[in-house]
Structure formats: C-alpha cells, structure tokens
Amino acid sequence: MDDYQIDAELAPHLHQISARAKVKFTALQDLNTAIFQLHNGLRVTKVLDEKDQPLAAERVMQDSTVRVPLPNGLANTANC
C-alpha cells in the first residue's frame, strides 16, 4: 500500500464506528480485482473509485476480505 487516510467517528453510546478510508496502492501485477482484509465485524456500505463513481464490493466472510472488481483493471506499474 502506498498511502491511506482514514477518517473515523466513534459513537460509543450507540456501539458504532463510522469511517471513510481512502487507499492508494501500486499494482505489483496486473489486477482485475482488488482484495482488502477487513474484520468480519465491520461492514462496507459503499466503495467509490478516484472519480467518486460507485464500484461493486463483495464481502467474503471465510477469509475476512472485501473484493472489489476493477472495471478497467489496474496494470502493473511497479517496474516502470
């Protein structure tokens, strides 16, 4: 991961955390899907691309991941 920013708001009386994360990463290989680990107790409600366009997200409870298909893929730029 190259960079990330997390803005979070805690509501202890409601037992809730609301957060927004912005993630920047360099693909080490060509990717069609980005995979992120996320604790199963946390729920993703929305995923947006860099242009604020919605992306689908699939929660996989078996391995505690969120998988985000990348419509245009992401090319390996690590060795450029």
C-alpha positions as CSV (number, residue, x, y, z in Angstrom):
1,M,0.0,0.0,0.0
2,D,1.4,3.4,-1.0
3,D,-0.8,5.6,1.2
4,Y,-4.0,5.6,3.1
5,Q,-6.2,8.0,5.0
6,I,-8.9,7.0,7.5
7,D,-11.4,9.4,8.9
8,A,-13.4,7.8,11.7
9,E,-16.2,8.8,14.1
10,L,-16.9,6.9,17.2
11,A,-20.4,6.8,18.8
12,P,-19.8,4.8,22.0
13,H,-23.4,5.2,23.3
14,L,-24.6,3.5,20.0
15,H,-21.8,1.0,19.9
16,Q,-20.9,2.2,16.4
17,I,-17.9,3.3,14.3
18,S,-18.4,5.2,11.1
19,A,-15.3,5.6,8.9
20,R,-14.2,6.6,5.5
21,A,-10.9,5.2,4.1
22,K,-9.0,6.4,1.1
23,V,-6.5,3.9,-0.2
24,K,-3.7,4.4,-2.8
25,F,-1.7,1.4,-3.9
26,T,0.6,0.3,-6.8
27,A,-0.2,-3.0,-8.5
28,L,2.7,-5.5,-8.4
29,Q,0.9,-7.5,-11.1
30,D,-2.0,-6.8,-13.5
31,L,-5.2,-6.8,-11.4
32,N,-8.9,-7.2,-12.2
33,T,-9.9,-7.3,-8.6
34,A,-8.6,-5.5,-5.5
35,I,-8.7,-7.6,-2.3
36,F,-8.6,-6.0,1.1
37,Q,-8.7,-7.7,4.5
38,L,-11.3,-6.3,6.9
39,H,-12.5,-7.7,10.2
40,N,-15.8,-9.5,9.7
41,G,-17.4,-7.4,12.4
42,L,-17.1,-4.3,10.1
43,R,-19.5,-3.7,7.2
44,V,-18.7,-1.9,3.9
45,T,-21.7,0.2,2.7
46,K,-20.1,1.9,-0.3
47,V,-17.0,1.8,-2.5
48,L,-16.1,4.6,-4.8
49,D,-13.3,5.0,-7.4
50,E,-11.0,8.0,-7.7
51,K,-13.7,9.8,-9.7
52,D,-16.4,9.1,-7.0
53,Q,-18.1,6.5,-9.2
54,P,-19.6,3.5,-7.4
55,L,-17.8,0.1,-7.5
56,A,-19.3,-3.2,-6.5
57,A,-17.9,-4.8,-3.4
58,E,-18.2,-8.4,-2.3
59,R,-17.7,-9.5,1.3
60,V,-16.1,-12.9,1.8
61,M,-16.5,-13.9,5.4
62,Q,-14.5,-17.1,5.1
63,D,-11.2,-15.2,4.7
64,S,-12.3,-11.8,6.1
65,T,-11.8,-10.0,2.8
66,V,-13.6,-7.4,0.7
67,R,-13.2,-7.9,-3.0
68,V,-13.7,-5.0,-5.4
69,P,-13.8,-5.8,-9.1
70,L,-11.9,-3.1,-11.1
71,P,-13.9,-2.4,-14.3
72,N,-10.9,-1.2,-16.3
73,G,-8.3,-3.3,-14.4
74,L,-5.1,-2.0,-13.0
75,A,-1.9,-2.5,-14.8
76,N,1.4,-3.3,-13.0
77,T,3.3,0.0,-12.8
78,A,5.8,-1.0,-10.1
79,N,8.6,-1.7,-12.6
80,C,8.0,1.3,-14.9
